[in-house]
Amino acid sequence: MSPIIARLAARRAANIAGRRQFSGMQNLRSFARSFEAHPFERLPVANNSQGADWGKQAKRVASQGAIFIPGMLLVLGWPALAKTGLDGHI
């Protein structure tokens, strides 16, 4: 290989290696920023935040409990129901 081509190849390899530097801190920072709702989200200055709607929260918990509690009783209590219902007649 000629010295000119070797020198150009070495410079090109150095430029490529210079562009490919990875920083662990940059990777961690970008990973942490991916959890943000919006990277440029600002807190409102002109007005106060809206209050909590506790009625809506109570309705949500009650509707979920109306399905979850009987469902869990059925899932966890079917052996007792089977024992009582079959009463040893298998």
C-alpha positions in Angstrom: 0.0 0.0 0.0 1.4 3.4 -0.9 2.2 5.8 2.0 -0.4 8.4 0.7 -3.2 5.8 0.7 -2.1 4.5 4.1 -2.1 8.0 5.5 -5.6 8.8 4.1 -6.9 5.5 5.5 -5.5 6.3 8.9 -7.1 9.7 8.9 -10.4 8.3 7.9 -10.3 5.7 10.6 -9.4 8.3 13.2 -12.3 10.5 12.0 -14.8 7.6 12.2 -13.5 6.6 15.6 -13.8 10.2 16.8 -17.4 10.3 15.8 -18.3 7.1 17.5 -17.4 8.0 21.1 -20.1 6.7 23.5 -20.5 8.2 26.9 -22.1 6.1 29.6 -23.5 9.2 31.3 -25.1 10.4 28.0 -26.7 7.0 27.6 -28.0 7.0 31.2 -29.3 10.6 30.8 -31.1 9.8 27.6 -32.5 6.6 29.3 -33.8 8.6 32.2 -35.3 11.3 30.0 -37.3 8.7 28.1 -39.4 8.3 31.2 -40.4 12.0 31.2 -43.9 12.8 30.0 -42.5 15.5 27.8 -38.9 16.6 27.7 -39.8 20.3 27.6 -42.8 20.2 29.9 -43.0 23.4 32.0 -45.0 24.0 35.1 -47.7 26.6 34.6 -46.9 30.0 36.0 -50.1 31.9 35.0 -52.6 29.7 36.7 -52.8 27.1 39.5 -53.1 23.4 38.9 -56.5 21.8 38.9 -57.7 20.2 42.1 -58.3 16.5 42.4 -61.7 15.0 41.5 -62.2 12.7 44.5 -65.7 11.8 43.3 -64.3 10.4 40.1 -61.6 8.5 42.0 -64.2 7.0 44.4 -66.4 5.9 41.4 -63.4 4.3 39.7 -62.4 2.4 42.8 -66.0 1.2 43.5 -66.5 0.0 39.9 -63.2 -1.9 39.9 -64.0 -3.4 43.4 -67.4 -4.5 42.1 -65.7 -6.7 39.6 -62.4 -7.6 41.4 -63.8 -8.7 44.8 -66.4 -11.2 43.5 -63.9 -12.4 40.9 -61.2 -13.1 43.4 -63.7 -14.8 45.7 -64.6 -17.1 42.8 -61.0 -17.8 41.8 -59.8 -18.5 45.3 -63.1 -20.0 46.7 -64.0 -22.5 44.0 -62.4 -25.5 45.9 -64.6 -24.8 48.9 -67.7 -24.4 46.6 -66.9 -27.6 44.9 -66.4 -29.5 48.2 -69.7 -28.2 49.4 -71.6 -28.7 46.2 -70.4 -32.1 45.4 -70.4 -33.3 49.0 -68.2 -36.3 48.2 -70.3 -37.6 45.3 -67.5 -38.1 42.8 
